[in-house]
Each structure stands twice: as C-alpha cells, then as structure tokens.
Amino acid sequence: MLKDKLEKVKNELTKTDNKNSKKKIENIVIGILILLITVIAINAILSDKDEEETVVNEIENNNVNFQASNTDLETRLENILSKIEGVGKVEVLINYSETEQVVAMYNENKKETATEEQDESGGTRIIKENDVQKDVIYQEKDGEKIPITQKTIMPKIEGTIITAEGAGSTEVQEKIINAVEAATGLASHKIQVFEMSK
C-alpha cells in the first residue's frame, strides 16, 4: 500500500515535470518566432527607408525641374502678353499652392498568413500576419538607375501678379486679364494687373 502511494506520487511529479518542460519548450518556440518576426520587420523597414531616400532625392531633383518650369511658364506669359497691343514691357509672377508631386511606380507584393495554435487547456488562438512589400521600379538610363514615374501631379496655380507698362488703361488691363485667364484657368479675381513704374 505504501508502495502504491509512493508510485502514485512519483507519477504525479513526473507528469508535472513533463507539463512544465512542454510549456518551457512552447515558450521558447514562441519567443524565437517573435524574435524572427521582429528581425524581418526591422529589415523590411530599413530597406524601405533606403528606397524612400532614393525616391526623395529623385523628387528633389524634379522640384528643381519644377522651378525651371515655373519660370518657363512665367516667361512664356511675359512673351505673349508683351505682344498684345498697348501692353508694352511685362513682368509676371505666378503663385502656386504647392510644389509638383512625382508619384513613383511600385511593384507591390502582399502576403497574408494565418497560424492557428492550440494550448493544452483546449484554447485556440489565431495569429494573422500581413506583409506588404513595395519596391520602386527603376529603369536604367546611361548606366544610372532612375525611378519610373507613374504620374506627375502639377501644382495648382493660386494667383498671379502682372506689371505692365500699358496697364494704366482699363482696356489693356482687361486684355491682360482675359489672356491670363485663358492660359492658366484662373478666375479673374485671382489675376492682379498693375501699371509698371517708369
């Protein structure tokens, strides 16, 4: 009888040790999985930052081009307006709401995984992971990798100021406003015309 009781206590201790060792192993496996997921996420974030820096540099280069195109539009307007009868010498300033935006083209890969885990007490836990990877598409030009742009969003013109030699005349002011309205699509109240000082 004493032997039976000792045997029973020994079996219970062995079961408890087996349960504890199984839980320890499960905890270690879960810890390793979390560590792997963290390392993969950090690696993805860091590689995205490098790619974003390249795209930002390209966009900054395009902003320089945008400023040149701003000046180009102002110059073209000055040339056209100066040819209108009675206008004379003209200077144009265009105000934009923001800068030009260049949207790069991406290859996008999406992965979704769901893992179902069951614990010893019969509970079920579902772990869902979403992984989205965006890679900028490049083209090679003269040995240089240049991002392919999906579209360029031109900035909105907010208003314009024009000074002209002949703007003292209401008729000339009206001609200037009509011409700028037609070229830019601005409403007439956003076009200010002044007589140029002599």
C-alpha positions as YAML, in Angstrom:
chain: A
units: angstrom
residues:
- id: 1
  name: MET
  ca: [0.00, 0.00, 0.00]
- id: 2
  name: LEU
  ca: [2.81, 2.37, 0.84]
- id: 3
  name: LYS
  ca: [4.46, 1.32, -2.38]
- id: 4
  name: ASP
  ca: [1.31, 2.22, -4.31]
- id: 5
  name: LYS
  ca: [1.12, 5.64, -2.69]
- id: 6
  name: LEU
  ca: [4.80, 6.31, -3.42]
- id: 7
  name: GLU
  ca: [4.32, 5.15, -7.00]
- id: 8
  name: LYS
  ca: [1.30, 7.47, -7.36]
- id: 9
  name: VAL
  ca: [3.21, 10.50, -6.01]
- id: 10
  name: LYS
  ca: [6.14, 9.67, -8.31]
- id: 11
  name: ASN
  ca: [3.84, 9.53, -11.38]
- id: 12
  name: GLU
  ca: [2.22, 12.87, -10.47]
- id: 13
  name: LEU
  ca: [5.62, 14.54, -10.11]
- id: 14
  name: THR
  ca: [6.72, 13.11, -13.46]
- id: 15
  name: LYS
  ca: [3.54, 14.42, -15.16]
- id: 16
  name: THR
  ca: [4.06, 17.87, -13.62]
- id: 17
  name: ASP
  ca: [7.70, 17.91, -14.82]
- id: 18
  name: ASN
  ca: [6.61, 16.84, -18.33]
- id: 19
  name: LYS
  ca: [3.95, 19.60, -18.42]
- id: 20
  name: ASN
  ca: [6.43, 22.21, -17.20]
- id: 21
  name: SER
  ca: [9.05, 21.14, -19.74]
- id: 22
  name: LYS
  ca: [6.46, 21.20, -22.55]
- id: 23
  name: LYS
  ca: [5.40, 24.71, -21.52]
- id: 24
  name: LYS
  ca: [9.03, 25.81, -21.40]
- id: 25
  name: ILE
  ca: [9.61, 24.44, -24.89]
- id: 26
  name: GLU
  ca: [6.44, 26.14, -26.18]
- id: 27
  name: ASN
  ca: [7.51, 29.44, -24.61]
- id: 28
  name: ILE
  ca: [10.97, 29.17, -26.17]
- id: 29
  name: VAL
  ca: [9.50, 28.40, -29.62]
- id: 30
  name: ILE
  ca: [7.07, 31.34, -29.34]
- id: 31
  name: GLY
  ca: [9.92, 33.60, -28.22]
- id: 32
  name: ILE
  ca: [12.05, 32.54, -31.21]
- id: 33
  name: LEU
  ca: [9.12, 33.14, -33.60]
- id: 34
  name: ILE
  ca: [8.54, 36.63, -32.19]
- id: 35
  name: LEU
  ca: [12.26, 37.39, -32.47]
- id: 36
  name: LEU
  ca: [12.31, 36.23, -36.12]
- id: 37
  name: ILE
  ca: [9.24, 38.30, -37.00]
- id: 38
  name: THR
  ca: [10.81, 41.36, -35.34]
- id: 39
  name: VAL
  ca: [14.08, 40.92, -37.25]
- id: 40
  name: ILE
  ca: [12.22, 40.52, -40.55]
- id: 41
  name: ALA
  ca: [10.07, 43.60, -39.85]
- id: 42
  name: ILE
  ca: [13.11, 45.74, -38.94]
- id: 43
  name: ASN
  ca: [14.93, 44.58, -42.08]
- id: 44
  name: ALA
  ca: [11.91, 45.45, -44.25]
- id: 45
  name: ILE
  ca: [11.58, 48.89, -42.66]
- id: 46
  name: LEU
  ca: [15.27, 49.67, -43.13]
- id: 47
  name: SER
  ca: [15.28, 48.58, -46.78]
- id: 48
  name: ASP
  ca: [12.14, 50.69, -47.41]
- id: 49
  name: LYS
  ca: [13.90, 53.74, -45.90]
- id: 50
  name: ASP
  ca: [16.86, 53.36, -48.28]
- id: 51
  name: GLU
  ca: [14.47, 53.09, -51.20]
- id: 52
  name: GLU
  ca: [12.45, 56.07, -49.98]
- id: 53
  name: GLU
  ca: [15.64, 58.16, -49.71]
- id: 54
  name: THR
  ca: [16.41, 57.40, -53.35]
- id: 55
  name: VAL
  ca: [12.88, 58.37, -54.38]
- id: 56
  name: VAL
  ca: [13.05, 61.54, -52.25]
- id: 57
  name: ASN
  ca: [16.33, 62.51, -53.96]
- id: 58
  name: GLU
  ca: [14.71, 61.99, -57.35]
- id: 59
  name: ILE
  ca: [11.70, 64.07, -56.29]
- id: 60
  name: GLU
  ca: [14.01, 66.85, -55.07]
- id: 61
  name: ASN
  ca: [15.67, 66.80, -58.50]
- id: 62
  name: ASN
  ca: [12.23, 67.06, -60.06]
- id: 63
  name: ASN
  ca: [11.47, 70.05, -57.80]
- id: 64
  name: VAL
  ca: [14.42, 71.83, -59.39]
- id: 65
  name: ASN
  ca: [12.85, 70.99, -62.75]
- id: 66
  name: PHE
  ca: [9.52, 72.29, -61.43]
- id: 67
  name: GLN
  ca: [11.07, 75.63, -60.50]
- id: 68
  name: ALA
  ca: [12.51, 75.82, -64.01]
- id: 69
  name: SER
  ca: [9.07, 75.06, -65.47]
- id: 70
  name: ASN
  ca: [7.55, 77.77, -63.22]
- id: 71
  name: THR
  ca: [9.96, 80.28, -64.66]
- id: 72
  name: ASP
  ca: [9.26, 78.90, -68.11]
- id: 73
  name: LEU
  ca: [5.50, 79.48, -67.75]
- id: 74
  name: GLU
  ca: [6.10, 82.99, -66.44]
- id: 75
  name: THR
  ca: [8.48, 83.73, -69.33]
- id: 76
  name: ARG
  ca: [6.01, 82.39, -71.90]
- id: 77
  name: LEU
  ca: [3.24, 84.53, -70.44]
- id: 78
  name: GLU
  ca: [5.51, 87.59, -70.46]
- id: 79
  name: ASN
  ca: [6.35, 86.98, -74.13]
- id: 80
  name: ILE
  ca: [2.73, 86.56, -75.16]
- id: 81
  name: LEU
  ca: [1.40, 89.48, -73.12]
- id: 82
  name: SER
  ca: [4.09, 91.87, -74.38]
- id: 83
  name: LYS
  ca: [2.87, 91.20, -77.94]
- id: 84
  name: ILE
  ca: [-0.66, 92.40, -77.14]
- id: 85
  name: GLU
  ca: [-1.25, 95.90, -78.45]
- id: 86
  name: GLY
  ca: [-0.74, 98.62, -75.82]
- id: 87
  name: VAL
  ca: [0.73, 96.34, -73.14]
- id: 88
  name: GLY
  ca: [4.44, 97.10, -73.59]
- id: 89
  name: LYS
  ca: [7.03, 95.59, -71.25]
- id: 90
  name: VAL
  ca: [5.58, 92.95, -68.85]
- id: 91
  name: GLU
  ca: [6.67, 91.05, -65.73]
- id: 92
  name: VAL
  ca: [4.71, 88.06, -64.42]
- id: 93
  name: LEU
  ca: [4.74, 86.38, -61.00]
- id: 94
  name: ILE
  ca: [2.76, 83.16, -60.53]
- id: 95
  name: ASN
  ca: [1.93, 81.86, -57.04]
- id: 96
  name: TYR
  ca: [1.45, 78.09, -56.62]
- id: 97
  name: SER
  ca: [-0.28, 76.32, -53.73]
- id: 98
  name: GLU
  ca: [2.36, 73.59, -53.50]
- id: 99
  name: THR
  ca: [5.16, 72.02, -55.48]
- id: 100
  name: GLU
  ca: [4.89, 69.47, -58.24]
- id: 101
  name: GLN
  ca: [4.47, 65.90, -56.97]
- id: 102
  name: VAL
  ca: [6.06, 62.94, -58.70]
- id: 103
  name: VAL
  ca: [4.47, 59.58, -57.92]
- id: 104
  name: ALA
  ca: [6.87, 56.67, -58.45]
- id: 105
  name: MET
  ca: [5.72, 53.33, -59.84]
- id: 106
  name: TYR
  ca: [5.88, 50.38, -57.40]
- id: 107
  name: ASN
  ca: [5.81, 46.61, -57.55]
- id: 108
  name: GLU
  ca: [3.70, 45.59, -54.59]
- id: 109
  name: ASN
  ca: [3.76, 42.12, -53.03]
- id: 110
  name: LYS
  ca: [1.23, 41.23, -50.34]
- id: 111
  name: LYS
  ca: [1.43, 38.14, -48.17]
- id: 112
  name: GLU
  ca: [-1.11, 37.09, -45.59]
- id: 113
  name: THR
  ca: [-0.54, 34.16, -43.27]
- id: 114
  name: ALA
  ca: [-2.73, 32.79, -40.53]
- id: 115
  name: THR
  ca: [-1.43, 30.39, -37.90]
- id: 116
  name: GLU
  ca: [-3.74, 28.55, -35.55]
- id: 117
  name: GLU
  ca: [-2.31, 27.47, -32.21]
- id: 118
  name: GLN
  ca: [-3.93, 25.34, -29.57]
- id: 119
  name: ASP
  ca: [-2.81, 25.26, -25.97]
- id: 120
  name: GLU
  ca: [-3.06, 22.33, -23.58]
- id: 121
  name: SER
  ca: [-6.20, 23.65, -21.93]
- id: 122
  name: GLY
  ca: [-8.05, 23.44, -25.26]
- id: 123
  name: GLY
  ca: [-7.99, 27.14, -26.14]
- id: 124
  name: THR
  ca: [-7.38, 28.19, -29.74]
- id: 125
  name: ARG
  ca: [-5.50, 31.27, -30.84]
- id: 126
  name: ILE
  ca: [-5.22, 32.51, -34.43]
- id: 127
  name: ILE
  ca: [-2.23, 34.67, -35.33]
- id: 128
  name: LYS
  ca: [-2.56, 36.67, -38.55]
- id: 129
  name: GLU
  ca: [0.41, 38.28, -40.25]
- id: 130
  name: ASN
  ca: [0.24, 40.73, -43.13]
- id: 131
  name: ASP
  ca: [3.40, 41.51, -45.04]
- id: 132
  name: VAL
  ca: [3.35, 44.22, -47.71]
- id: 133
  name: GLN
  ca: [6.50, 44.87, -49.68]
- id: 134
  name: LYS
  ca: [6.72, 47.83, -52.05]
- id: 135
  name: ASP
  ca: [9.65, 48.07, -54.43]
- id: 136
  name: VAL
  ca: [10.22, 51.08, -56.65]
- id: 137
  name: ILE
  ca: [10.52, 50.18, -60.34]
- id: 138
  name: TYR
  ca: [13.68, 51.54, -61.91]
- id: 139
  name: GLN
  ca: [14.86, 51.95, -65.46]
- id: 140
  name: GLU
  ca: [18.47, 52.19, -66.48]
- id: 141
  name: LYS
  ca: [19.49, 55.29, -68.34]
- id: 142
  name: ASP
  ca: [23.14, 55.99, -69.14]
- id: 143
  name: GLY
  ca: [24.23, 53.44, -66.53]
- id: 144
  name: GLU
  ca: [22.11, 55.11, -63.84]
- id: 145
  name: LYS
  ca: [19.02, 53.67, -62.13]
- id: 146
  name: ILE
  ca: [16.15, 56.16, -62.37]
- id: 147
  name: PRO
  ca: [12.73, 55.51, -60.81]
- id: 148
  name: ILE
  ca: [9.90, 55.20, -63.30]
- id: 149
  name: THR
  ca: [7.21, 57.74, -62.54]
- id: 150
  name: GLN
  ca: [3.59, 56.72, -62.60]
- id: 151
  name: LYS
  ca: [2.34, 60.27, -62.85]
- id: 152
  name: THR
  ca: [3.29, 63.85, -62.15]
- id: 153
  name: ILE
  ca: [0.77, 65.97, -60.28]
- id: 154
  name: MET
  ca: [1.13, 69.56, -61.36]
- id: 155
  name: PRO
  ca: [0.63, 72.18, -58.66]
- id: 156
  name: LYS
  ca: [-2.43, 74.36, -58.56]
- id: 157
  name: ILE
  ca: [-1.95, 77.99, -59.51]
- id: 158
  name: GLU
  ca: [-3.36, 80.17, -56.73]
- id: 159
  name: GLY
  ca: [-2.92, 83.59, -58.27]
- id: 160
  name: THR
  ca: [-0.79, 85.86, -60.40]
- id: 161
  name: ILE
  ca: [0.56, 89.40, -60.30]
- id: 162
  name: ILE
  ca: [1.34, 91.18, -63.54]
- id: 163
  name: THR
  ca: [3.00, 94.52, -64.02]
- id: 164
  name: ALA
  ca: [2.85, 96.10, -67.47]
- id: 165
  name: GLU
  ca: [3.80, 99.47, -68.93]
- id: 166
  name: GLY
  ca: [0.40, 99.96, -70.55]
- id: 167
  name: ALA
  ca: [-1.67, 98.75, -67.58]
- id: 168
  name: GLY
  ca: [-2.76, 102.31, -66.80]
- id: 169
  name: SER
  ca: [-5.51, 101.79, -69.39]
- id: 170
  name: THR
  ca: [-8.58, 99.79, -68.30]
- id: 171
  name: GLU
  ca: [-8.85, 98.30, -71.79]
- id: 172
  name: VAL
  ca: [-5.27, 96.96, -71.62]
- id: 173
  name: GLN
  ca: [-5.86, 95.56, -68.12]
- id: 174
  name: GLU
  ca: [-8.93, 93.74, -69.41]
- id: 175
  name: LYS
  ca: [-6.94, 92.26, -72.33]
- id: 176
  name: ILE
  ca: [-4.21, 91.07, -69.93]
- id: 177
  name: ILE
  ca: [-6.73, 89.52, -67.52]
- id: 178
  name: ASN
  ca: [-8.56, 87.72, -70.37]
- id: 179
  name: ALA
  ca: [-5.30, 86.36, -71.79]
- id: 180
  name: VAL
  ca: [-4.03, 85.09, -68.41]
- id: 181
  name: GLU
  ca: [-7.46, 83.64, -67.62]
- id: 182
  name: ALA
  ca: [-7.37, 81.68, -70.88]
- id: 183
  name: ALA
  ca: [-3.77, 80.47, -70.37]
- id: 184
  name: THR
  ca: [-3.97, 79.45, -66.71]
- id: 185
  name: GLY
  ca: [-7.65, 78.79, -65.98]
- id: 186
  name: LEU
  ca: [-7.56, 81.24, -63.07]
- id: 187
  name: ALA
  ca: [-10.62, 83.24, -62.11]
- id: 188
  name: SER
  ca: [-10.32, 86.93, -62.94]
- id: 189
  name: HIS
  ca: [-10.30, 87.97, -59.25]
- id: 190
  name: LYS
  ca: [-7.05, 85.99, -58.79]
- id: 191
  name: ILE
  ca: [-5.28, 87.96, -61.52]
- id: 192
  name: GLN
  ca: [-3.96, 91.30, -60.36]
- id: 193
  name: VAL
  ca: [-2.68, 93.73, -63.01]
- id: 194
  name: PHE
  ca: [-0.69, 96.86, -62.12]
- id: 195
  name: GLU
  ca: [0.94, 99.62, -64.09]
- id: 196
  name: MET
  ca: [4.72, 99.26, -64.18]
- id: 197
  name: SER
  ca: [6.64, 102.14, -62.66]
- id: 198
  name: LYS
  ca: [8.75, 104.15, -65.07]
...
